[in-house]
Amino acid sequence: MSLTGDQSDKKTALRSLNLTLAAITGQVGCLTVIIILAAFFGGRWLDSRFESDALFTVILMIASVTVTLVVMFWVVKSATSRFAKPSGQNSKEDEEGIDRGKTP
């Protein structure tokens, strides 16, 4: 069964969207690991420098949760903002529906 042009375009667009979402997920995952490792090793270094038990490690690990959530939100928001259709632009199908009295 061969796909028509419209179905092929939709399949290509869906594949592109899926690959983009997978890339965003990978990016967020890598950033999370980097932030947590930096907090851990930075805390260990500060603990050895100031001869404290695990005070800085615990503080930085707790702070890394907040930093990770903020970075995750920022990355996902900036990536998904590219998918949003500008409000001032209507697609051809929306314009045809408006011409026929339908709301988009």
N, C-alpha and C positions, 0 to 999 in steps of 0.2 A: 504494500500500500504506500503510495507516494503522497507526500504532503503538498498541499497547495501553497501558493506564495504567502498567503496570510497566515496559515498555520505554521509555516516554516519561520516566518518573522517572529511570531509569538514564542515559538520554541527557542529561537536564538535569544530573544529578549529575556526569557525566563532563565535560560542557562547563564546569561551574562549577570543577571541579578543574583542568582545563586552563588556564582563565583565571587562576586563582590561581597556578599554577606559572609562567605567563608573567609575571605581575606580580612574583613573587619574583625571577625571572631578570633582569628589567629593573631592579629595585631593586638587586640585587647588582652588576650591570654599571655602573649610575650611581655607586654608592658607590666602586667600584674606580677609575673614571676620576677622581672627585673627590679621592680619597686620593693617587693618583699625581700629579695636577696640583698639589695642595697641597705635596707633598714636593718636586717639581721647582722650583716658584716660591719656596718657602721656602728651599730650598738655594741657589738663585741669589741670593736676597736676602742670605742669611747670607754667601755668598762675596763679594759686593760690599761688604758691611758690614765684614768682617774682612780684606778684600783677599787672599783665598786663591784658588788657581786653581779647583779644582772639588771641593775636599775635602768641603764640607758637602752639595753636591748629590749626590755619590756616596753618602755616608753615609745621607742621608735617602731616596734612591731605594732603597737596599738595605733600609732599615728599613721602607719603605712596602710591600714585598712581604710581610713578616711581619704588618704591621698589616692589610693587605688580606685575607690568609688568615684571620686571627682574626675580622675583621668579617664576612667571607663565611660562615664557620662559624656565628657567632652569629645572623646573620639567617636562614640556612636552618634552623638548629635551632629557633629560636623560631617560625618559620612552620610547620614541619612538626610541631611538637608539638601544634598545634591539630587536626591530622588524626588523631592517635593516639586510639584508643578507650580510655577509662579502663579499667583492669584490673578494677575492681570491678563494672563494668556489662556485662552480657551482652545481646546483641540477642535479639529474640523468637525468631529462628530457632535461635540457640545454645541457648536455654532449652528449646525443643521437642526439639532433638537430645539434650540431657541427659536429658530426661524419657524418651526412647526408649532410653537407655543408650549413646548415642553421645557421644564426646568432641568438644569444639569444635575 
